[in-house]
Amino acid sequence: MRRLWPPLSLIATCVLCFSASASGSALFVYRYPPAADVTSPRDAKVGKIMTDDDLFEHVPFDTNKQSACSPADPGIEWRGLKVRVPSEVALPKKNTPHFALVIPLCGIYRINLAQAIRFPGPLTLIVTDIATGKTYRGPIVDRDPNITIPPPPSPPLNASAFEGVFSSTYFNVDVASYVALPLQPSRYRLKVEWAGYQSNEVTIAVVHHP
C-alpha cells in the first residue's frame, strides 16, 4: 500500500511535542515512518553508491536520521527545505545484477504546520534535464507493503489552530527510486517542494561508470 508522506495526521500526533515557549510557538517533530526497506535493497543491488563525494557513499535511505551528507540546520527561526546531492553519480555497469541508478539526496525541513494543512500533499521531488528542459516529478511516499485499514473519517484540521507550530526533521532518499529517470548520462537540476515551500536547487551529473 502506498501512502502519502508525511501524513498530516501523523504530524499532528507527533513523537515529540513541547509546550509553547515564551514566543508562543511550539515544536512538533515528525519521525519518518519506518519503511519496509530501511536497510535499503539498493545496498544489495549496487553495493557502495557510485559517487564522487565520500559523504554520500553510505546514505541511510528512507530514514529521518541526520547523516554526514545532511545540510546544516540554519537555526530555529528558519522555515523551509534544504537539500544536498553529490555533484556526480555513475551509472552502474550493465552487467551489474539488478542494474539500477541510485541518486542519493539528503535534506532537512522546518515548516509551519498551518502551511502543511493549507497546502496538503506529499513532499515532491522535481528533476529537470538541463539539456532538454524536460521535467520529472515524483512524490515521496511511504512504500510500506503491509495492507493497513484506513482510519475512520475525521473533521478536517483547522489551519488557524496550528499557527506558530512547526514540524522539523531530516530526510534521506534515493531520487531515482521515486522519479523515473532514463538510464543514460544527463545533467539535472533538482529541488523539493512541500506545503508551499521550495528547497534550494542543486545540480547533479549522471555519468558513465569509470
N, C-alpha and C positions, 0 to 999 in steps of 0.2 A: 504494500500500500504506500503511495507517495503522498506526503503531507507537506503543506507549505511550511517554510522555515523562515523566521521563528514564529510560531503561532501566538497571537496576541493573548490568548487565554493563559499560556504558559508564562509570558512576560508578566502579566498582571498577577500571577501567583508565583512569583519568582522565588529562587532559592534563598537569597539574602535580601532583606528589606530593613532599612534603617529609618528610625523616626525622623521627622522633619528637623532640619538644622535651624540655626538662627536665621538663615535667609529664607526659610520656609520651603526648602526643597528637600526631597527625599531620594534615596538611592535604591534603585532596583537593579539587581544583577541577574541576568538570564544565563542559565547553564545550557550549553549546546546539548541537544537531545542525543543520547547515546545511539550511535549508528551500528548497524549490524557488522560493519567492516571497519571498526575503529583502528585495528592494526593495519588495515588497508590492503586489498588484494593487489594494489599497484606495486607494492614491495615485492610480492611473489612474482608478478608479471615481468617487471623490468629491473629488479634489484635497486641499486642506488640510482636516484634520479640523475639523469644526464644533463648537467647544467654547468655554466662557467662560474658559478658562485657557490662556494662551500656552505654558506649559510642555508641554502635550500636543498642540500643533498638528502636530508632526513627530516621531512616535514610531518608532523602528527596530523594527517588529514582527518577531516570530519570531527575535529575536537575544538574546544574553546581554550586550549592551552596557550599560554604565552610561550613563544619559541624563539630561537636565535634569529629567525627571519622576521619576527613581528615588528611592525612600525613602532616607533617611540610614542608613548602616550603623551599627547600635547598638554594634558592637565585637566583638572576637574571642571573648569569653566568651558572647555571646548565641547562643541557639538558637531557631529559629522561622522564621516567614514574615511579611513586611511588604508591604503593597500601598498604592498611591496611584491615585486616579482623579480626573478633574476633577469639580467639583460639578454640572456640567451639560453635556449634549451635545444637538445639534439633529438632528432627523430631516431628511434631505435632501429637497429639493423633489421632488414626484412625477414631474416631467418630467426629472429628472436621469438620464442614461444609467446603466444598471446600478444602479438605485435600491437603496441598502443603508444600514443603520445601522452606525455604527462607534463602539465604546466602548473607548477606549484604557485599558489598565491597565499600570502599571509596578510591578515588585516586586523583592524580594530575599529569598533564603532562606539559612539556615545551619542544617543539620540533622545530627544524629548518624547516621552511616551504618548503624549497627546498627538504628536505628529504621526506616530505609527497607527493610531486609531483613525485619524483623518485620512491617511493615505494607506489603506490596507494592501496587503500583498507581500510576496516573499522578497528577500534580498535578491537582486538580479545582476548577473554578470553581463556586461556589454563589451563585445570584442569587435573591433573594426580592422579590416585588412587595409593597410596603408596604401598598397599599390592599386587595389581595385575599388576601394571605398565601400565594399560590402560589409554589412554589419550583422553580427551574430549575437543573439540574446539567449540567455539560459537562466531560469530561476534556480536558486539553490534550495533544494527540497530535501527533507529527511527521507532517505531511501531505506526505511525500515521495512523488511519483508513480512513482518508479522501483521496479520489482519487484526485490526482493532475495532471495537464497537464505538461509533461516533458518540460524543457526549450529547445529552438532551439539549434542545434549543434553549437559548438563554437570551435575555434582553440585550440589545446592543450596548456596547460600552459608550459612556458619555465622555468625549474628549476633554471637555472643560473640567471634569473631575480629576484629571491627571495632569493638569498644568503644573509645572515646577517639579515633575517627577521624570527621572531619566533611566534608561537602560544602557548597560555598557558591558562589553566583553570582547575578547579576541576571537578570531575565526581563521581556519586554515582549510583550504580546499584545493582540489585539482581542477583547474579550469576546464580541461579537456574532458572531464567526466560529466560536466554539466552543459557544455556547449559543444555542438557537433562541428568540429573544425576539420578541414581537409588534411590528409596526411601528406603534406608537401611543404617545402621551405616557404616561409612567409614572414612578414613583419607585421605586428599587430599593435594597435593602441587598445588599452584595456582600462575599464573603470567599473565601479559597482554603484548601483542605485538602491535606495531603500527609504521608505517613509518620507519621500520628498527631499531626501538628501542625496548628493552625488559625491563620490570619492574623488581624490586626485586621479589624474590619468597617467598611466605608466606605459612604457613601450617594451616589447619583447620580440626577439627574433627566434624563429624556428628554423634550424639549420640541419643539413645532413650530418649523420654520425661521422665523427672524425676518423 
